[in-house]
Amino acid sequence: MKTIKRKLIWGFAGLALIAASCGEDFVTASPEGEFFEDNYYQNEEQAFSGLVAVYDVLRKNSSGFENMITMMNAGSDDFFAGGGGPSDGAGIHGFDDFTIDPVNMPSSFYKDWYRGIARANVLLLKMPQANMSDAARARFTAEARVLRSFYYFQLINMFGDVPFITEPVLTADLFNIDKSPKAEIYAFIEAEMLASIADLPVMLPAPASPTVPSVEAGRLTQGSARAILGKIYLYQNKWSEAAAQFAEVNGTPGGTSQYGYKLVENFASLWSVSNKWNSESILEVSHTNLSNAGWGNWGSGSDEGNSVNQMVGPRGYNRPDNSTAPSFISGWSFNPVAPELYNAYAPNDPRRDISILNIAALGNQAGYAPGDQDTGFFLRKFMPLTSETSTGGGNTELNYRQNTYWIRLADTYLMEAEAILNGGGDISRAQALLDAVRIRVGLAPVEVSQAAIANERRLELAGEGFRFFDLVRTGRTDLLTPFGFQSGKNEVLPLPFNDIANTPIQQNNNY
C-alpha cells in the first residue's frame, strides 16, 4: 500500500471529504465543517459523513448541465441534443452527431466518477481504525465497495480501458498511472460485489407514512447490489450469471420479490415528484429543493436539484388564460424527441403520452419558442409543472426535486428476460417477465424474442439514458450510423484531453 505523506489526498478530480448539502433524506444529509484527512474518520458519525460523500456522486445521473440522462440521450437515435443552438453545449452536440473529440469532451464525465472512487478509497482505508460498531463498519464498507464498483462500471461503459485505482494516491503519482484493461477491472468489481452483498440489509425500514420517507431512503440493500451485479454480468454477456442475479431481484414476475420490489400499478406515477422510493425503485438518485442552490453552485456538485427537469421542457412554454393544457415550466429544450420514437408506440400504449409531449396535440391551448433541432416532441417524464417549482432560496431553475432512477424493476425484468434468452434458460419465465411489463400498461402479450425485448426496452425506458448503451452492447449501432457513428471509434467516448496530458495514458482509438 502506498505511503500517505500529505494531509490531503486527491483523486483525478480532487477529493472532497464532506458532502456539502442540506437535504431531505440520507443521501442529501450532511455534516457541518471541514476536516483534514489525517484527523477525520475517527468515529461512526464521521465515517457516516464520508459515506454520504461517496453516495453523493450518484447525482451525476441528473444533476448539473453535464448529466448522464441528457448526454446519453443525445447519443442515441431517439433524441437530439437541442437546447438554444448548435453552440449550446459543445460536448452534448458533439456526441449527438459523433463529432465529439478530446477537446470538447466534457471532462466531468471522467472526473466525477473518479471523485466518487477517491472518496470510497479513503473511506475504506480509514474505516478499520474508526471507533464504531462492527455491524456499522461492515455495512459502511459494503456500501463503499458497491458504490466504487458501480462508478468503475460507468467509466468502463463510457471509456473502455481506464486507470484503475483502489487506494488513495498522491497527486504527483497520478501522472504516472496508465490504463488497465477493462477485463481486469470487471474481475475486480465482480469480486467486490459478491463479497459485499451479505453485509447489506435485505430491505430498508418502511417509511412512517407515504409522505415521510425513511431516514435511510436511498441507501443500498442486497437487492440493489444484486441488480447492479446482474447488470455488470449482462454487459459482459455472462448470461447465466446475470439471469441468476436478476431472478433474485425480480422474484415472481408481476408479484412482490423477496426484497419488496413490485411494479407500480400506474406507469404515470413513476414520474410523480412526490412518489419517491416507490416499490419499483431499485437504485434511485435523490434530489432536493432545499439546498438553496444558485448559479455559483451550478456544475460544482453542490447543486442538488434535478437539472434534467429544467433542461428538457420547451423554451418559452406558455398558456393562454383558461387553457386546458398542463402548466409545465418553460425549459431549455434539450433532448427533443425524434418523431420515430413517438410513432414507435402503439396508439393504445399509455406510455407514449406519459413519456413524450406532442406539443402540436395541445393545439391553441399552449405555445412555445422552438429551440435547436426542434421536433415538437419533448421528454415529458422529466417535465415539472409550475406548481412543483421551489419557493425556497436560490435559483428556481436549479432546485427541482424529482428523483431519477439508475435502475428500476421493469428494467431488471427486461434484462433478466434478455439474459435468459441468450443463455438458454427457461423461456416461459422470460415470456412472463416481458408480459408483466406490458400488462402493467394494459397491452396484450407478444411472443418473447430478443427483438421484442429490445423494442420493449426502447418504449418502457425511453429517455432514461440507456438506449445508447443498449445499442452498443447488443451490436445494433447500425441504427446510429445515419447520425455519424463510426464503428471501431464511437462505441466509447474520447478521454478528455486535459485529463490525460503528460501521462502515459493513450487516447482511445481513432480520436
C-alpha positions in Angstrom: 0.0 0.0 0.0 1.3 3.5 -0.9 2.6 5.6 2.0 0.4 8.6 2.8 2.6 11.6 3.2 0.3 14.6 2.8 -2.8 15.7 4.7 -5.0 16.0 1.7 -5.1 13.1 -0.8 -6.6 13.6 -4.2 -8.3 11.6 -6.9 -8.5 12.6 -10.5 -10.9 15.4 -9.7 -9.8 16.1 -6.2 -11.2 14.5 -3.0 -14.0 16.3 -1.2 -14.3 14.6 2.1 -17.5 16.3 3.1 -20.7 16.4 1.1 -21.8 20.0 1.3 -25.6 19.7 1.3 -28.8 20.4 3.0 -31.3 17.8 2.1 -34.3 15.8 3.0 -33.0 12.2 3.3 -29.9 10.0 3.8 -28.2 10.9 0.5 -28.7 14.6 0.8 -27.9 14.8 4.6 -24.5 16.2 5.5 -22.3 17.2 8.4 -21.0 20.7 9.1 -17.4 21.9 8.9 -14.3 20.8 7.0 -11.6 18.4 8.2 -8.2 17.2 7.0 -8.0 13.6 6.1 -5.4 12.9 8.8 -7.8 13.7 11.7 -11.1 12.6 10.2 -12.9 9.3 10.3 -12.3 8.9 14.0 -15.8 7.6 14.8 -19.1 6.3 13.3 -20.5 9.8 12.8 -17.5 10.9 10.8 -17.4 7.7 8.8 -21.1 8.2 8.0 -20.3 11.6 6.7 -17.7 10.2 4.5 -20.1 7.6 3.2 -22.6 10.2 2.3 -19.9 11.9 0.2 -19.4 8.6 -1.7 -23.2 8.3 -2.4 -23.3 12.0 -3.5 -21.7 11.1 -6.9 -24.8 9.1 -7.8 -26.4 12.5 -8.6 -24.3 12.6 -11.8 -27.4 10.9 -13.4 -29.5 14.1 -13.3 -27.6 17.0 -11.7 -25.8 19.8 -13.4 -25.7 20.6 -17.1 -23.4 17.7 -17.7 -25.7 14.9 -16.5 -25.9 11.3 -17.7 -29.5 11.4 -18.8 -29.4 14.3 -21.3 -25.9 13.4 -22.5 -26.6 9.8 -23.2 -30.0 10.5 -24.7 -28.3 12.8 -27.2 -26.0 10.0 -28.4 -29.0 7.7 -29.1 -31.2 7.5 -32.2 -34.3 8.6 -30.3 -33.2 12.1 -29.1 -31.2 15.1 -30.3 -29.0 17.5 -28.3 -31.3 20.5 -28.8 -31.0 23.5 -26.5 -30.7 27.1 -27.6 -28.5 26.5 -30.6 -25.6 24.4 -32.0 -23.1 26.1 -29.7 -25.3 25.4 -26.6 -23.1 22.7 -25.1 -20.2 21.6 -27.4 -20.0 18.2 -25.7 -23.6 17.2 -25.9 -23.8 18.4 -29.5 -20.6 16.7 -30.4 -22.0 13.4 -29.0 -25.3 13.9 -30.8 -23.6 13.9 -34.3 -20.5 12.0 -33.2 -18.1 14.9 -33.9 -17.1 14.7 -30.2 -13.3 14.9 -29.7 -10.9 15.0 -26.8 -11.1 18.8 -26.6 -14.9 19.2 -26.5 -15.5 16.1 -24.4 -16.9 17.3 -21.1 -14.2 16.4 -18.5 -16.7 15.9 -15.7 -18.0 12.6 -17.2 -14.5 11.3 -16.5 -13.6 13.2 -13.3 -16.8 12.8 -11.4 -16.7 9.0 -11.3 -13.1 9.2 -10.1 -14.2 11.7 -7.4 -16.6 9.0 -6.1 -13.9 6.4 -6.3 -11.4 8.5 -4.5 -13.8 9.2 -1.7 -14.5 5.5 -1.4 -10.8 4.6 -1.4 -10.1 7.0 1.5 -13.1 5.8 3.5 -12.2 2.1 3.1 -8.6 2.9 4.2 -9.6 4.8 7.3 -12.7 2.9 8.5 -10.9 0.0 10.1 -9.5 2.3 12.7 -12.7 4.3 13.4 -14.4 3.9 16.7 -17.7 2.3 15.6 -19.7 -0.9 16.0 -18.6 -3.9 13.9 -22.1 -4.1 12.3 -21.9 -0.5 11.1 -18.4 -0.9 9.9 -19.3 -4.0 7.9 -22.3 -2.2 6.3 -20.5 1.0 5.5 -17.6 -1.0 4.0 -20.1 -2.9 1.8 -21.8 0.2 0.7 -18.5 1.9 -0.3 -17.3 -1.1 -2.2 -20.5 -1.5 -4.1 -20.6 2.2 -5.0 -17.0 2.2 -6.1 -17.8 -0.8 -8.3 -20.7 1.0 -9.8 -18.6 4.0 -10.6 -16.0 1.9 -12.3 -18.8 0.2 -14.3 -19.8 3.7 -15.5 -16.3 4.5 -16.5 -15.8 1.2 -18.4 -19.0 1.7 -20.4 -18.2 5.3 -21.3 -14.4 5.0 -22.0 -13.4 1.3 -22.1 -10.0 0.8 -20.5 -9.3 3.3 -17.8 -6.9 3.9 -14.9 -7.6 1.6 -12.1 -7.1 3.0 -8.6 -8.1 1.2 -5.4 -6.3 3.1 -2.7 -5.5 6.8 -2.1 -2.9 8.2 -4.4 -0.7 11.3 -4.0 -1.4 14.0 -6.6 2.0 13.7 -8.1 1.7 10.0 -8.6 -1.5 10.3 -10.7 0.6 11.4 -13.6 2.3 8.0 -13.7 -0.8 5.8 -13.8 -1.7 4.2 -17.1 -4.9 2.5 -18.2 -5.8 -1.0 -17.0 -7.7 -3.5 -19.3 -11.4 -3.3 -18.6 -11.4 -7.1 -18.1 -9.2 -6.7 -15.1 -11.5 -4.0 -13.7 -14.5 -6.1 -14.3 -13.0 -9.1 -12.5 -12.2 -6.8 -9.5 -15.7 -5.2 -9.3 -17.4 -8.6 -9.6 -15.4 -9.9 -6.7 -16.1 -6.7 -4.7 -19.8 -7.0 -5.3 -20.0 -10.7 -4.3 -18.0 -10.0 -1.1 -20.3 -7.2 -0.1 -23.9 -8.3 -0.6 -24.2 -10.3 2.6 -23.3 -7.2 4.7 -26.1 -5.1 3.3 -29.6 -5.1 4.7 -32.3 -7.2 2.9 -34.6 -4.2 3.0 -34.6 -0.7 4.4 -37.0 0.3 7.2 -40.5 1.1 5.9 -41.4 4.9 5.8 -43.5 6.3 8.6 -46.1 7.4 6.0 -46.3 7.8 2.2 -45.2 11.5 2.6 -42.4 10.9 5.1 -39.7 8.7 3.7 -37.5 6.5 5.8 -34.4 8.3 7.1 -32.4 5.7 5.2 -34.1 6.1 1.9 -31.6 5.8 -0.9 -29.1 3.5 0.8 -28.0 0.3 -0.8 -29.6 -3.1 0.0 -28.9 -6.6 -1.0 -31.5 -6.2 -3.8 -30.0 -3.1 -5.3 -26.5 -4.6 -5.1 -27.7 -7.8 -6.9 -29.3 -5.6 -9.6 -26.0 -3.8 -10.1 -24.1 -7.1 -10.2 -26.6 -8.5 -12.7 -26.1 -5.5 -15.0 -22.3 -5.9 -14.7 -22.6 -9.5 -15.8 -25.1 -8.7 -18.6 -22.8 -6.1 -20.1 -20.1 -8.8 -20.4 -22.5 -11.3 -22.0 -22.3 -13.5 -18.9 -25.9 -14.6 -19.4 -26.4 -17.3 -16.8 -24.7 -15.3 -14.1 -26.8 -12.2 -15.0 -30.0 -14.2 -15.1 -29.3 -15.7 -11.7 -28.8 -12.3 -10.0 -31.9 -10.7 -11.7 -34.0 -13.7 -10.7 -33.2 -13.0 -7.0 -34.1 -9.3 -7.5 -37.3 -9.9 -9.5 -39.0 -12.9 -7.9 -42.2 -14.0 -9.5 -43.0 -11.7 -12.5 -45.7 -9.3 -11.5 -45.5 -10.2 -7.8 -43.6 -8.8 -4.9 -40.0 -10.0 -4.7 -38.1 -11.1 -1.5 -36.6 -7.6 -1.4 -40.0 -5.9 -1.5 -39.9 -4.8 -5.2 -43.1 -4.7 -7.2 -44.1 -3.0 -10.4 -46.2 0.1 -9.5 -49.7 -0.2 -10.9 -49.8 3.1 -12.6 -46.9 3.8 -15.0 -47.5 7.6 -14.8 -46.9 7.5 -11.0 -43.2 6.7 -11.6 -42.7 10.3 -12.7 -44.7 11.9 -9.9 -42.4 14.3 -8.0 -43.9 13.0 -4.7 -43.6 9.3 -5.5 -40.0 8.8 -4.3 -38.5 5.4 -3.4 -41.6 3.5 -4.6 -41.9 -0.2 -4.8 -40.4 -0.3 -8.3 -37.3 1.7 -7.4 -34.1 -0.3 -7.0 -31.3 2.4 -7.3 -32.6 5.9 -7.1 -31.0 9.4 -7.2 -32.1 11.8 -4.5 -32.8 15.4 -5.4 -34.0 18.2 -3.1 -35.4 21.7 -3.4 -33.9 22.6 0.0 -30.3 23.2 -1.0 -30.8 26.8 -1.9 -28.6 26.3 -4.9 -27.7 29.3 -7.1 -25.6 29.8 -10.2 -22.5 29.8 -8.0 -23.3 26.1 -7.3 -24.0 25.2 -10.9 -21.9 22.2 -12.1 -19.9 22.1 -8.8 -21.6 19.0 -7.4 -23.2 21.1 -4.7 -26.3 21.9 -6.9 -28.6 19.2 -5.5 -31.7 19.8 -7.7 -32.7 17.9 -10.7 -31.2 19.7 -13.7 -32.9 17.5 -16.3 -36.2 18.9 -15.2 -35.1 22.4 -16.3 -33.3 21.2 -19.4 -35.9 19.2 -21.3 -39.0 21.3 -21.3 -40.0 23.6 -24.3 -38.5 27.0 -24.4 -40.9 29.8 -23.9 -43.7 27.5 -23.0 -46.9 29.5 -22.4 -50.6 29.0 -21.9 -53.4 31.4 -22.6 -55.9 32.3 -19.9 -58.3 29.4 -19.2 -56.1 26.9 -21.1 -56.7 23.2 -20.6 -53.1 22.4 -21.3 -50.8 21.3 -18.5 -49.0 24.1 -16.7 -45.4 23.0 -17.5 -42.5 25.2 -16.7 -40.6 26.9 -19.5 -37.5 24.8 -20.1 -34.3 24.9 -22.2 -35.5 22.5 -25.0 -32.7 19.9 -24.7 -33.3 16.4 -25.8 -36.1 17.0 -28.4 -37.6 13.6 -29.2 -37.2 12.0 -32.6 -40.6 11.6 -34.2 -39.7 8.0 -35.0 -39.8 7.2 -31.2 -43.2 8.8 -30.7 -44.5 6.8 -33.7 -43.0 3.5 -32.5 -45.6 3.3 -29.7 -48.9 1.6 -30.4 -51.7 4.2 -30.3 -53.2 2.4 -27.3 -49.9 2.4 -25.4 -50.3 4.9 -22.5 -46.5 5.2 -22.1 -46.3 7.3 -25.3 -48.1 10.3 -24.0 -46.8 9.9 -20.4 -43.2 9.7 -21.7 -43.4 12.2 -24.6 -45.2 15.5 -25.0 -46.5 16.1 -28.5 -47.0 19.9 -28.3 -49.0 20.0 -31.5 -51.6 17.9 -29.9 -52.3 20.8 -27.5 -53.5 22.9 -30.3 -54.0 26.6 -29.4 -54.0 25.7 -25.7 -50.2 26.2 -25.4 -47.3 27.7 -27.3 -43.5 27.7 -27.2 -40.4 29.1 -28.9 -38.8 26.3 -31.0 -35.2 25.7 -30.0 -32.4 23.9 -31.8 -33.2 20.7 -33.6 -36.9 21.2 -32.7 -39.2 18.3 -33.5 -42.3 19.4 -31.5 -41.8 16.4 -29.2 -40.4 16.7 -25.7 -39.3 14.4 -22.9 -42.4 14.6 -20.6 -41.1 12.1 -18.0 -39.0 14.9 -16.6 -41.1 18.0 -17.3 -42.3 19.5 -14.0 -45.4 21.6 -13.5 -45.2 25.2 -12.3 -46.8 24.0 -9.1 -43.6 22.0 -8.5 -41.3 25.0 -8.6 -39.4 25.6 -5.4 -40.4 28.5 -3.3 -37.2 28.4 -1.3 -33.9 30.2 -1.7 -31.6 30.0 -4.7 -32.5 29.9 -8.3 -35.7 28.1 -9.2 -34.1 26.5 -12.3 -31.6 24.6 -10.1 -33.9 23.4 -7.4 -36.3 20.9 -8.8 -36.8 17.8 -6.6 -37.9 14.9 -8.8 -35.8 11.9 -8.1 -34.5 9.8 -11.0 -33.8 6.0 -11.4 -30.5 4.4 -12.1 -32.3 1.0 -12.0 -35.9 0.2 -11.6 -37.8 -3.1 -11.6 -39.2 -3.0 -15.2 -35.6 -2.6 -16.3 -34.4 -5.7 -14.4 -37.4 -7.7 -15.7 -36.3 -7.0 -19.3 -32.6 -7.5 -18.5 -33.4 -10.9 -17.0 -35.5 -11.9 -20.0 -32.7 -10.9 -22.3 -30.2 -12.9 -20.3 -32.5 -16.0 -20.2 -32.9 -16.0 -24.0 -29.2 -15.6 -24.6 -28.2 -18.2 -22.0 -30.7 -20.8 -23.0 -32.7 -20.6 -19.8 -36.4 -21.0 -19.1 -38.3 -19.4 -22.0 -41.5 -19.4 -20.1 -40.0 -17.3 -17.4 -38.7 -14.8 -20.0 -42.1 -14.7 -21.5 -43.7 -14.0 -18.1 -41.2 -11.1 -17.4 -42.0 -9.5 -20.7 -45.7 -10.0 -20.3 -45.6 -8.3 -16.8 -44.1 -5.1 -18.2 -46.8 -5.0 -20.9 -49.7 -6.0 -18.7 -48.9 -3.2 -16.3 -49.8 -0.7 -19.1 -52.8 -2.7 -20.4 -51.1 -4.2 -23.5 -51.5 -7.7 -24.8 -48.6 -10.1 -24.7 -46.3 -10.5 -27.6 -44.1 -13.5 -28.2 -40.8 -13.2 -26.4 -37.7 -12.7 -28.5 -34.6 -10.6 -28.5 -36.2 -8.1 -30.9 -39.4 -7.9 -28.7 -37.3 -7.3 -25.6 -35.2 -4.6 -27.3 -38.3 -2.9 -28.5 -39.9 -3.0 -25.0 -36.8 -1.5 -23.5 -36.9 1.3 -26.0 -40.5 2.1 -25.2 -40.5 1.4 -21.4 -37.2 3.2 -20.7 -37.5 6.0 -23.2 -35.4 9.0 -22.3 -33.8 7.4 -19.2 -30.4 7.4 -20.7 -29.9 3.7 -21.5 -30.6 3.5 -25.3 -27.1 4.3 -26.5 -25.5 1.6 -24.2 -28.2 -0.9 -25.3 -27.4 -0.3 -29.0 -23.6 -0.6 -28.4 -23.7 -3.7 -26.2 -26.1 -5.6 -28.5 -24.3 -4.7 -31.7 -27.1 -2.6 -33.2 -25.0 0.5 -33.9 -26.1 0.5 -37.5 -29.1 2.5 -36.1 -26.6 5.2 -35.2 -24.8 5.3 -38.5 -27.1 7.9 -40.1 -26.1 10.3 -37.3 -22.4 9.9 -37.9 -21.5 6.9 -35.7 -18.3 5.2 -36.8 -17.7 1.6 -35.8 -14.4 1.0 -34.1 -14.5 4.5 -32.6 -17.7 5.7 -31.2 -18.5 2.7 -29.1 -16.7 4.7 -26.4 -16.1 8.3 -25.8 -12.8 10.1 -26.1 -10.8 10.6 -23.0 -10.8 14.4 -22.1 -7.5 15.9 -23.4 -6.6 17.8 -20.2 -7.0 14.7 -18.0 -4.5 12.6 -19.9 -2.0 15.2 -21.0 1.5 14.5 -19.6 0.5 11.0 -18.5 1.2 7.6 -20.1 -2.5 7.2 -21.0 -3.1 6.7 -24.7 -6.2 8.3 -26.3 -9.0 5.9 -27.3 -8.8 4.5 -30.9 -9.4 6.9 -33.8 -9.8 10.0 -31.6 
